[in-house]
Structures are given as C-alpha cells and as structure tokens.
C-alpha cells in the first residue's frame, strides 16, 4: 500500500518537483489498455502567492460527457496527437488558453479507467515555468479554479488509506471534487508522499 501523507509535505514548488521526479524515476506506472477511448488530463503545478497551486475546471453543463463536474484540463486523444502528453497539452490550451510551450512535463501518474464514459484517463503532471493567463473557453468550461496544493494534501490526509472511488471526495474552492478527478488527486498525493523528503 502506498503511503498517505500525515502532514502536507513539499511546501514549495521546488520541493514538490523533487519529490515527484524521484517518484516518477522509480515507480512503474500502471497502464490500462485503452483501445477504444484514450484520453489525458494535465495536473499543472505553478507558484501563486509563494506556494504551489494547481488548476481545476468546472465543465460546462452542455457537454455530453461529465457535464458540470470538476475536472483537470484535458480530453480525448485525437489522431493528430503525437502521444497522450500532446493530448493533455493540446486540450489544456483549448480549454483554458495555456500554451504547451509554457509547460514542462515531469511525468505521468497511473491510468484511471472512467467506467461511466469508458474513457481511460492518463494524468500528466507538469510545471509552468513562466507566467500564464487563463482564458476559459465557454463552450467547454464554466470556470477555472486555482487551488493550493496544500489543501489537496490536507484533505487527502484525512481520507481513509483504503478509500474506494466513491469515498474520495475533496472539498475545494466551494466544489465537491470526486470521481475520476478524485482518483487522480489521491494518486498525486501518494506520489508526493512516496517521493520522500524534499
């Protein structure tokens, strides 16, 4: 069983990077067969007010898949995408206007099977090395949420270590974050913890 942090480690963006890089270098990622519906999301880490933050989105209520839910920027793989990293970067640019050149990719978390829609989700973790402006695409996104990483780790620390998918709920920025996004936040929290001391 992977460790869950008792207190939020990695108080700076550089600390988080070191932890995650160690984790990605030593962990054999779980890959789910995605013959039919591969997709990818981006967990973008960046500094805001001297602390690491990430970006979540509230999906438009008019979308056919997961309307109104909280998610990470991302979407379905397209034939023109070189790989799933390219998918995550392209979709992030389309949804919130952050150009791929602004993102330095650190690695990928374990794949997540989204049972309701049949998609297999590959979470890509990256760092914004330069300032960016969020420009929400209203056709896909209702709003963007800037969330402190510390809050994610704090909420994760009080969840059961063996929590099932339905129990992984993170109250962030006035929203209930659950489902596949909750699974990704749990995987991220465990990756930070498993990366060892900053």
Buried (B, 14 or more C-beta within 10 A) or exposed (E): EEEBBEEBBBBEBEBBBBBBBBBBEEBEEEEEEBEEBBBBBBBBBBBBEEEBBBBBBBBBEEBEBBEEBBBBBBBBBEEEBEEBBBBBBBBBBBBBBBEBEBBEBBBBBBBBBBEEBEBBBBBBBBBBEEEBEBEBBEEBBBBBBEBBBBBBBBBBBEBEEEBEBEEBBBEBBEBEBBBBBBBBBBBBBBBBBBBEEB
